[in-house]
Amino acid sequence: FFFKQKTAYEISTRDWSSDVCSSDLKMPRVKDWPDGYWARAVRAASWHILRLLTRMWITIEVKGLENLKNIKGPVIFMPNHVSLIDGVIIGCALPKKFRKRISFAAAYDVLYEEFRRIRILVELLSYAFPFPRRESDHVATGLLNMGTMLDKGYSVTFFPEGKVSLDGKLQPLKLGAGLVAV
């Protein structure tokens, strides 16, 4: 359904009204305000404080950072989701060049429906954007949102399991994880 468009911007500015899947594109798009100067400054300060607090109580052992050394552009990080603080741990473990331009794909049904009251705070602190996780949801807008973040130069953190593990064990990957990886 992407036709001739090659970037997320070209896709996002396309007139979807005549397209058969336009009715499925009801999920909100990436917000611009979290990319503003003041929001980036708040996010940088928050990550600094979170790193200090996290290192007081948690020892983080990072392996493989050498694999990120020569990467120039944004990347997609696809970690397992075994605790409620995975996003914080990832942000603390990443080198500064990635941490300052990181975003998180947030489950639409969780952050934008169930916990919608804290949505703005989460968008500010982590530049979260909506992504579908239910098998019945149309993935097009989620992919557009992810592409928009990559086009803006932000790396994306995407939890391919779709939810936090309740027992700490790895869960099956969602069907869309393979599509994102390609």
Sequence and secondary structure as in RCSB ss.txt:
>XXXX:A:sequence
FFFKQKTAYEISTRDWSSDVCSSDLKMPRVKDWPDGYWARAVRAASWHILRLLTRMWITIEVKGLENLKNIKGPV
IFMPNHVSLIDGVIIGCALPKKFRKRISFAAAYDVLYEEFRRIRILVELLSYAFPFPRRESDHVATGLLNMGTML
DKGYSVTFFPEGKVSLDGKLQPLKLGAGLVAV
>XXXX:A:secstr
  TT  SHHHHHTS GGGSTTGGG  S    SGGGSHHHHHHHHHHHHHHHHHHHHH       GGGGTT  S  
EE     STTHHHHHHHHS HHHHTTEEEEEEHHIIIIITGGGHHHHHHHH EEEE  STTS  HHHHHHHHHHH
HTT EEE  TTSS  SSSS     THHHHHH 
